[in-house]
Amino acid sequence: MTRKKSDSAGSGVRAVAQAVGVSKSTVSRAFNSPELVKEEVRQKIFEIAAEMNYRPHPAARALRSQRTHIVGAAIPTLDYAIFARMVNEFEKTLSTLGASTIVITTGFDNRDVFDDVRQLVDRGAEALLLVGEVEDPKLKDFVRHASLPVVTTYSAPPDSTVPAVGFDNYRAFAEAVEHLAKLGHKSYAMIASMTDGNDRQRARIAAYRDTLERHGLIGSDRVYKHTYEMRSGVSTMEQILDEYPETTAVICNSDVFAIGALKACRNRGVRVPEDISIIGCDDFDFAELLDPPLTTIAVPAARMGQLAAETLWAAITQKKPVEGHLIETRIAMRNSIGPAPNARIQVST
């Protein structure tokens, strides 16, 4: 059912209250003091408010509660869809709850980001979303002693300074390499990004090497580190084909690299997956539209954004302890990987 959008704050409260069957004061409490409203009633209010496009006025709320209801998000970049998808869901969820979001980009090296993140606090952020393990000593000290809630995403480091709403990068890549090993691949290469200040890349490379070592393939664990760009995928794949033409499986630490790798193979007349298998990570929206459709590790970016927003909001408004959430990944199986060429020959004979 489509509900009429509210025209003003006053009429909006009234319309939401009427639709839910509660008083205007209950609607106000749901947004300003949610701990005073039963959960089922609160969720119904939020649902109807979202349908009617009603949001409490941030300035009025701040005056009443001495809160800004601003949440800061520090992410590596907005140039790539995976981070944009997460932040979009993060911002949308908070907006529905009546909060505002300030987003800054810090790059992929987490060793010197304190000054950037501190800007968010100076601009009124009551909570922070980060990406990856906190490696900046000043930021680590700040979040340990600050009273504001903080979560990190895209990682699930076991000894993290702050709770993580993320996934296990090591396990996700170990599963991907294990799958390729079961398909008979013996010669591998990995296209990775830079590891300095980036725990996600370090975990992925470690999983790749450890899994190959378990299969007795440690001599086939070539790793190429480059900047996070599609053209790096092209040039690196060309380098792999020139230097190690026996390679039959390439693991790309991002779909960005995988797209470039596919192009390089097309340029060289190398068939995917008949001659070489390629797997990516992220599951961009267009991954299944590539030729061939890209097999990739599906990262639950939107789910991370939603859970992070709900976790921080509960900490701000209900004083709940910030808790981490480990989100499962999966391999989106498509047509860019297949049995190793030598495995196919052995089967046919």
N, C-alpha and C positions, 0 to 999 in steps of 0.2 A: 504494500500500500504506500502510495506517495503522499507525504504530508506537506502541508503548506509551510514555506520557509518563514521564519520570524522577521518582522520589519524593524524591531527595536528591542533593546535589552528588556524593558518592562513587559512588553507584549510577548517576548520570547519566553520569559520565565512563566508567564501565565499560560501560554499555549502548551508548553512542555508539561506543566503541572496538570492541566486538564487532560492531556493525552495519556498521562501515566495514571491519573487518578489520585494525586497527592496534592498537598498544599504547596504554595510558592516557596514558603520557608524551607520545606523539605528539599525542593530542587536546589535552593541556594546552599543548604547545608551539604548536599551531595557533592558540590563543587568546592566549597570553601572548607568544610570540616567533614570529609567523607567517612571518617571513623565513627561519626554519630549516626550514620544511616545504614540500615541493614544492607548487606551485600547485594541481595537479589533486587531490592528496590533501587539501590545505587546503579547497578548495571542496567536496569531498565531505563532509568533516567538518562544515562549516558547514551544508550542506544537511540532513544527517541530524540534526544538533543542533536545527535549526529544526523539523523534523518531530516530534522527540521533546520539544519545548519545553524543551530543556536550555540553560541559560545559566550561565556561570561566576559564582561569587559575587563581586560587585564589591569588597567589602572585602578578601577574601582575595587577590584579584588585585592590589589596590593595595599590600598589604603585601609581596607577593613582588616586585613590579616597581617600587615607588615611584611608581606612576602612579595617577591617579584613574579613568581611562577614562570621564571625563565630557566631553561635548561640549555647548557652549552654542549656542543658536539665538536670534537677535534678529530678529523679524519685525514688520511693521507692525501686524497685527491677527489675531485668531482669529475674528472675527465673520463672515468671509466664507469660503466653501468653498474658494476657490482656494488660500489660504494654509494652511488646515487640511489640505488634501489633500497639499500638499508636505511639511509638517511631519510629518504622519502617516507618510508613506513614509520620511522621513528618520529618524524615531525608530524605526520598525519595523526598518529595515535595520541601524541601529546596535545595537539590542537583540539582533538575531540574532547579531551579531558579539561581543556581550558588553559593550557600552558603555551608558552612561546618558545621557539628554538633559535639559538644563534649558532651558526656553523662556521668553522674556520678550517683551513687545510694546512697541514704541517709537513707534508712529504712523507717518505717511507722510512726515514731514519729516526728512531725514537730516542736517540741519545741526547738530543738537545732541543726539547720542545717546551720547556717550562715557561719561557716568556710568552709564547703564543697561547698556551693554555691559560696562563694567569690573566690574559686579556679577557677571557670569558668570565672569569670571576669578577674582575673589575667592572664589567658591564652588567653585573647583576645576576649571573648564573647561580642558581641554588643547588645545582647538581651537574655532573659532568659525565659525558660519554667519551671514551677513548677507544683507540684501535691498537690491539697488540699489547704485549707486555710493557710495563712501565720501566724504561731503561735509563731515563734521565735522572741522575741522583737528586737534583733539586726538586723535580716533580714528585719523585718517590717520597721524599721527606715531606713535601707539602701535603700529599694525599693521606699520608699516615697520620698527620696531626690536624688536618682540617676537619671541620665538623660537617662539611657537605658530603652528600652521597656521591660515589663514583663507581662506574662499571667500565670494564673494557670488553671489546668485542673482537670477533674473528680469531681469537685464540682461546685456549683453555690451559694456560700454563699452570702446572701443579703448585708452584710456590709463588703465585702472583701476589703483588702488593695489594691489589684490589680484586673484588669478585669479578668473574668473567661470565659474560653471556655470549658464548662462542662455541666453537667446535674443535675437535681434536685433530689438528693438522697432521700430526704424525700418523695417527691411525688411518685417516682418510687416504693418505698417499701410500701407506704400507698396503692397504687393500687394493689400490690401483695397480701397484707393481706386482703384487701377488697374482692378480688376475692375468696380467700379461705373461708372467712366468708360467702359469698353467696352460697358456696358449702356445708354449714351446719357445718363446723368445730367449735368445742367449746373448745378444749384443744390444746394449742400451745406450741412450744419451738422455740427459735432462737439460732443458732450457729453463733456467731459474733467474730470479732477480737478485739484486745485491743483498747480502746477508747482514751487513753492518747495521745495527739498530733495528733489525727486523727478525723477530723470533719466528714468524710464520714461515719465512723462507728457510731458516735454519732447521726447523722441525721437518719440513718437507724433504730437504736434502738428506737429513739423517735417516728418515724413513726409507727413502730410496736406496741409500747405501746399505743400511742394515738388512733390508729385505733381500737385496741381491746377494749379500754375503751369506745369508741363510741358505740360499740356493746354490752356493759355490760359484757365484758369478761376480766376485768382487773386482776382477780385472776389467769388467765391462761397465763400470759405473761412471762414465764421463759426465761431468757437470760443467755447463757453460753459463756464466753469470753475466747478465746484461741489464741495461736500463729497461724500464717497463714500457716498451713501445712495440708496435706491430712490426716495424721495420727491423727491430732486433730479432724477431722471430724468423724473418726472411733470411737475414744475413747469417744467423747462427745455423739455420737448417742447411744453408748452402755450404757452410764450413763443415758441418757433420758429414754431408754427402761427399765432400772432397777428401776429408781426412780419414773417415771411417766408413767407407761405402758398404761395409758388411753390417752396419747397424740396421736392425729390423724393428726397433721400438723406441719411440721418443716420447718422454713424459714432459709436458709443458706445465709450468707452475701457474699459468694463467691462460685463459682462452685468448687473450691478446697475443701471446706468443704462438699459440696453436694456429691461429688464423694466418700469421706470417709463415709458419712452417708449411701449412697446406699450399700456400701460394708458391713457395720455393719448390715444392715437389712438382707442382703443375708446370712450372717454368722448366724444370729439368726432365720432364717426362717420367717421373717416378710415380708409380701407381700407389694410391692409398685406398684400402689397406693391403692390396695384393703384394706390394714390394716392401712397404713399411707401414707400421701402425703408429698412430698419433693420438694421444689423449690429452685433454686440457683440464682446466680447473676453473670453476665459477658457474658454468651453465648460463652464459649470456642468453638473452631472449632469441638471438639470431643463430645460436649454435646449431640448432636442428635444421636451419635453412642453408647451411654451408654445403659444399659439394666436395667430398661426401659429408653427410650430417656428422657433426663432431661428437664423439664420445667424450664425456667430461665429468668431473666430480661436481655434483650439484651442491652448491653452497647455499644454505638457507638464509640469504641476506635479509629478506623481508621479515622473516620470523625473528631474526636477531634484533632487528630494529624495533619490532613490536614489543618483544619481551623486555628489552632494555628500557624502553619508555615506560612500560607498566611498572617495572621494578623501581626505577628512579622516582616515579610519581608516588608510589606507595611509601617510599622512604621520606619524601618531602611532606606529604599530606597526612600520613598515618604514623610516621616515625617508626616504620618497620625496618628491621635490619636489612641491609642490602644482601641479597642472596644471588649466587651464581646459577647459571643454567647451562648444562651441556646439551647441545643440539646435535642430532645425528645428521650425517651426510650420506649420500648415496652416489653410486656411479650411474649416470644417465647413459645407458647403453645405446649407441647408434652405429653408424657404419664405418667409422674411421679406424677401427681396430679389428684385427682378425688373427688367425693362427700364423705363426712364423712361417716364412716360405719353406724352410727346410723341414718343418713339421708337416706341412702339407704334402711334400714329396714323399716323406717316410710313410705317411698314411696311405698314399696312393699306390705305393709299391707293396 
